[in-house]
Amino acid sequence: MYTMPLHLIKPNPNAPKVLHVRVIANAGGGPDKTIIRSAQYLDPKRYSMQTAYIYPKGSKDFKTFKTQATKHRCPIIEIPETGAVSFKTYKSLLNICDKQNIDVWHGHDYKSNLLGLMIRRKQPNMKLITTVHGWTCETLRTKLYYHIDNYCLKRYDEVVTVSPKLYEHCRDKLKISTSKLTYIPNAIRPEEYQQTHTQSQARSELNIDTQRTVIGIVGRLSVEKGVDRAIDAIAKLPDCELHLIGDGPERKNLEKQAQTLNVTDRVTFWGWQTNSQMYYQAMDMLLLPSHTEGLPNVVLEAMTMAIPVAATDVGGVRDLLDDGRCGLILPTEQPVAWVGMIQNYLANENQLQQTALQARQRIYTHFTFESRMQRMMRVYDKLHSMQSKQERMAA
């Protein structure tokens, strides 16, 4: 039976309005991939979705991100900002909520969550929901952000987490009531991550001329991603080389580390790439060496392309990899054990390929946007019901 694509369905002008608000410092990460793709899977007869992004004024990276958002039919309300705290940002968002009569504020980080609380003082009928993507607490500043978010989450109407571990953390550590706590994992559009080249063709396209095993890391080069531990491991895996697809504040330190360990011929820095599919197809394995994650989109992407995955036991990794049936789970804080585990994992080629195929099948059964947005709309339904009841009581 034919089903009309949601973007062709005439929107309901009376549908409740949802405003997603997110702060972005560069060209975006995993959470942003999820947000901008969600617009295509939200039923326009039931809800109207808008997206506001707060970004550093003059950012060239934001232009790249906006292009991606437009490609996925997700128009962006731009809110350029010149500092960490801006009254102008608050006024801009308050004006949006007031003029467009926003029913549901959907925050995605500590700042958007705090702004939501502030704006609700002026918009008391507006409901607040946030998605918890994860936290980093390496510095005094990020620890402060965590405590601000903790304050906000306890005052929000609904809290969505992207992994079971984050759900447990919110329930047990932050004491968020389970009555307003929901686990909804990130999702992926499998049609965006199809094999278009053989491994040898992909390597030829990228000028990767090697007989070694190619291990790839895709993501931001920052402390919490643990890439330094991957370089340490590569130094002990002479038959492997490491390809880093991404950029970030740790790049210079990582380049220096590769020089110190004398592995510059086996560690390649590709920088940030708009499209990572070709790099996945050139890999023998994706490695995620992170100290902390929410639910890593890069693992979803590799699984969809049937690329074997080895990942630390952080965030939603164990759930994604089905307790190790769809990939290798590494002990997060025992990198000394990684070398032997990776060697054994790569040695059994038949099992490696079988695991990768099981991983791809798991994506289609558990991590599609259709499934994710149906679950999200049920949470919005709950909020809208609360709002309607509140308005009837006020009348």
C-alpha positions in Angstrom: 0.0 0.0 0.0 1.3 3.4 -1.0 2.0 5.8 1.9 2.5 9.5 1.1 5.8 10.9 2.3 5.2 13.1 5.3 6.8 16.2 3.7 4.1 16.1 1.0 1.2 16.0 3.5 -0.5 19.4 3.9 0.4 20.7 7.4 -2.4 21.2 10.0 -2.4 25.0 10.8 -3.8 24.2 14.2 -1.2 21.6 15.1 0.7 22.2 18.3 4.0 23.9 17.6 7.3 22.4 18.9 10.5 24.5 19.0 13.8 22.7 19.2 16.6 24.9 20.6 20.2 23.9 20.5 23.6 25.6 21.0 26.3 24.8 18.3 29.9 25.7 18.4 31.1 24.2 15.0 29.6 22.3 12.1 27.5 20.1 14.4 27.8 16.6 15.9 25.7 13.5 16.4 22.8 15.2 18.2 22.5 17.7 15.4 22.3 15.0 12.8 19.4 13.6 14.7 17.6 16.9 15.2 17.7 18.1 11.5 16.6 14.7 10.2 13.7 14.5 12.7 11.7 17.2 10.8 11.0 14.7 7.9 9.5 12.1 10.2 7.2 14.3 12.4 3.6 14.0 11.2 2.6 17.6 10.1 -1.0 16.8 10.8 -0.1 16.3 14.4 2.8 18.6 15.1 4.6 21.6 13.6 8.4 21.6 14.2 10.7 24.5 14.1 14.4 24.6 15.0 16.4 27.5 16.5 20.2 27.3 16.7 22.4 29.6 18.8 25.8 29.9 17.3 28.9 32.1 17.4 28.4 35.2 15.3 30.5 35.0 12.1 31.0 31.2 12.3 31.9 29.7 8.9 31.2 26.2 10.3 27.6 27.2 10.9 27.1 27.9 7.2 28.1 24.4 6.4 25.7 23.1 9.0 22.9 25.2 7.7 23.4 23.7 4.2 23.1 20.2 5.7 19.9 21.3 7.5 18.3 22.7 4.4 19.2 19.5 2.5 17.1 17.6 5.1 14.1 20.0 4.9 14.8 21.5 8.3 14.7 25.3 8.1 16.8 26.9 10.8 16.0 30.0 12.8 19.4 31.6 13.3 20.4 33.2 16.6 24.0 34.6 16.3 25.6 35.2 19.7 28.7 37.2 20.7 29.3 35.8 24.2 28.5 33.1 26.7 25.6 34.9 28.2 23.5 37.2 26.0 20.2 39.0 27.0 19.7 39.5 23.2 19.5 35.7 22.8 16.9 35.5 25.5 14.9 38.3 23.9 15.1 36.7 20.4 13.8 33.4 21.7 11.1 35.0 23.8 9.9 36.9 20.7 9.8 33.7 18.7 7.8 31.9 21.4 5.4 34.8 21.8 4.8 35.6 18.1 4.6 32.0 16.9 2.7 30.8 20.0 5.0 27.9 20.7 3.4 25.1 22.7 6.4 22.9 23.4 10.0 24.0 24.0 12.5 21.1 23.2 15.9 21.8 24.6 19.1 19.9 23.9 21.8 21.3 26.2 22.3 23.1 29.5 22.0 26.6 27.9 18.9 25.9 25.9 17.4 24.2 29.0 18.1 27.2 31.2 16.7 29.6 28.6 13.5 27.4 28.4 13.0 27.8 32.1 13.5 31.6 31.9 11.1 32.0 29.0 8.4 29.9 30.6 8.1 32.6 33.3 6.7 34.7 30.5 4.9 31.8 28.7 3.4 29.8 31.6 1.4 27.4 29.4 4.4 26.4 27.3 5.6 22.8 28.1 9.3 22.0 28.5 11.0 18.8 27.2 14.7 18.1 26.9 16.8 15.4 25.3 19.8 14.4 27.3 22.6 13.6 24.9 25.3 13.2 27.6 27.8 15.3 29.5 31.5 15.8 29.8 33.0 16.9 33.2 36.7 17.2 32.5 37.0 20.9 33.5 35.5 23.2 36.2 33.5 24.9 33.4 31.9 21.6 32.1 31.2 20.5 35.7 29.4 23.8 36.2 27.4 23.1 33.0 26.4 19.7 34.4 25.1 21.2 37.6 23.1 23.8 35.7 21.6 21.1 33.6 20.8 19.1 36.7 18.9 22.1 38.1 17.0 22.5 34.8 16.1 18.8 34.3 14.4 18.6 37.7 12.1 21.4 36.6 11.3 20.2 33.1 8.0 18.4 32.3 9.6 15.6 30.3 13.2 14.3 30.0 14.3 12.0 27.2 17.6 10.2 27.3 19.4 8.7 24.3 20.8 5.7 26.1 19.9 3.3 29.0 22.9 4.5 31.0 21.8 8.1 30.8 18.3 7.0 31.8 19.7 5.3 34.9 21.9 8.3 35.7 19.0 10.7 35.5 16.9 8.3 37.6 19.4 7.3 40.2 21.9 10.2 40.5 19.8 13.2 39.5 16.6 11.7 41.1 14.4 12.5 38.1 11.0 10.9 38.5 10.4 7.9 36.1 7.0 9.4 35.5 8.6 12.0 33.3 11.6 10.1 32.1 11.8 8.3 28.7 14.5 6.4 26.8 14.4 7.1 23.1 17.6 6.2 21.2 19.1 8.2 18.3 18.3 7.0 14.9 19.7 6.8 11.4 18.5 6.9 7.8 19.9 3.7 6.3 19.5 5.0 2.8 22.2 7.6 3.5 24.7 5.0 4.4 24.7 2.4 1.6 27.8 0.7 0.2 28.7 2.4 -3.1 32.3 1.2 -3.4 34.3 -1.9 -2.6 37.0 -1.4 0.1 39.8 -1.4 -2.6 37.8 1.2 -4.7 37.3 3.4 -1.6 41.0 3.2 -0.8 41.9 4.1 -4.3 39.6 7.1 -4.3 41.3 8.3 -1.1 44.8 7.4 -2.1 45.2 5.0 0.8 47.9 2.6 -0.5 48.5 0.0 2.2 48.4 -3.7 2.9 47.9 -3.0 6.6 44.6 -3.2 8.5 42.9 0.2 8.4 41.3 1.2 11.7 39.2 4.4 11.5 38.0 7.0 14.1 35.3 9.4 13.1 34.5 12.4 15.3 35.7 15.4 17.2 39.3 15.4 18.4 38.7 16.4 22.0 39.8 15.0 25.4 36.6 13.0 26.1 36.9 11.1 22.8 40.1 9.3 24.1 41.9 9.3 20.8 45.3 9.4 22.6 44.6 5.9 23.8 43.9 4.8 20.3 47.3 6.1 19.2 49.0 4.3 22.1 47.3 1.1 20.9 48.3 1.6 17.3 52.0 1.8 18.4 51.6 -1.8 19.6 49.7 -3.0 16.5 52.4 -2.9 13.8 50.1 -4.4 11.2 47.5 -1.7 11.6 47.2 2.0 10.8 44.9 4.6 12.2 42.9 7.1 10.2 41.3 10.0 12.0 38.3 11.7 10.3 37.6 14.8 12.3 39.1 17.8 13.9 39.2 19.5 17.2 41.2 21.2 20.0 43.4 18.1 20.7 44.7 17.7 17.1 48.1 19.3 17.8 48.6 17.2 20.9 47.7 14.0 19.1 50.0 14.9 16.2 52.8 15.4 18.7 52.0 12.1 20.4 52.2 10.2 17.0 55.6 11.8 16.5 56.8 10.8 20.0 55.7 7.2 19.5 57.3 7.2 16.0 54.0 6.2 14.3 53.4 9.2 12.0 53.6 6.8 9.0 50.7 4.8 10.4 48.5 7.7 11.8 46.7 9.9 9.2 44.8 13.1 10.1 42.1 13.7 7.5 40.5 16.7 9.2 36.8 17.4 9.3 34.8 15.9 6.4 31.3 16.9 5.2 30.7 13.3 4.0 32.3 10.3 5.8 30.8 7.4 3.8 33.9 6.9 1.6 36.1 6.8 4.7 33.9 4.1 6.3 34.1 2.0 3.1 37.9 2.2 3.2 38.0 0.8 6.8 38.5 -2.7 8.2 37.1 -1.5 11.5 35.7 1.6 13.3 37.2 2.3 16.7 35.4 4.3 19.3 37.8 4.9 22.2 35.7 7.5 24.1 35.7 8.1 27.8 32.0 9.2 27.6 29.2 9.3 25.0 25.5 9.5 24.8 24.5 7.2 21.9 27.3 7.6 19.3 26.0 8.3 15.8 29.3 7.1 14.3 28.6 3.6 15.6 25.1 3.7 14.0 26.7 4.8 10.8 29.3 2.1 10.7 26.8 -0.6 11.7 24.5 0.5 8.8 27.4 0.1 6.4 28.3 -3.3 7.9 31.7 -2.0 9.0 33.0 -4.0 12.1 33.0 -1.9 15.3 35.1 -1.9 18.4 33.9 0.6 21.0 34.4 1.4 24.7 31.5 0.5 27.1 30.1 4.0 27.4 26.7 5.5 27.0 24.4 3.5 24.7 27.2 1.4 23.1 26.3 -1.9 24.9 22.7 -1.5 23.8 23.7 -0.6 20.3 26.0 -3.6 20.0 23.5 -5.9 21.6 25.8 -6.9 24.5 28.7 -7.7 22.1 26.7 -9.7 19.5 27.0 -6.9 17.0 30.6 -5.7 17.7 33.5 -5.7 20.2 32.9 -3.9 23.5 36.2 -2.7 25.1 36.7 -2.0 28.8 36.5 1.8 29.0 39.3 2.5 31.5 41.5 -0.5 30.7 43.2 0.5 27.4 46.1 -1.9 28.2 43.7 -4.7 27.3 42.6 -3.3 24.0 45.5 -4.5 21.9 45.0 -8.2 22.5 41.2 -7.8 22.2 41.5 -6.0 18.8 44.0 -8.5 17.5 41.7 -11.4 18.3 38.7 -9.6 16.9 40.3 -8.9 13.6 41.9 -12.4 13.3 38.6 -14.3 12.8 37.4 -12.9 9.5 34.3 -15.0 9.2 33.1 -14.0 12.6 34.0 -10.4 11.9 31.8 -10.3 8.8 28.9 -12.2 10.5 29.0 -9.7 13.4 28.9 -6.8 11.0 26.0 -8.2 9.1 24.1 -8.7 12.3 24.8 -5.1 13.3 23.3 -3.9 10.0 20.2 -5.9 10.5 19.9 -4.5 14.1 19.8 -1.0 12.7 16.8 -1.8 10.5 14.9 -3.4 13.4 15.7 -1.0 16.2 17.2 2.4 15.1 15.1 3.9 12.3 13.7 7.4 12.4 10.2 6.1 11.8 10.3 4.3 15.1 12.1 7.1 16.9 9.6 9.8 15.9 6.6 7.7 16.7 7.9 7.3 20.2 8.7 11.0 20.4 5.2 12.0 19.3 3.8 9.9 22.1 5.8 12.1 24.5 4.6 15.2 22.8 1.0 13.9 23.0 1.4 13.6 26.8 2.7 17.1 27.0 -0.1 18.5 24.8 -2.7 16.7 27.0 -1.1 18.3 30.1 -1.2 21.7 28.4 -4.9 21.3 27.3 -5.9 20.3 30.8 -4.0 23.3 32.3 -5.7 25.7 29.9 -9.2 24.3 30.7 -8.5 24.7 34.4 -7.4 28.3 33.8 -10.6 29.0 31.9 
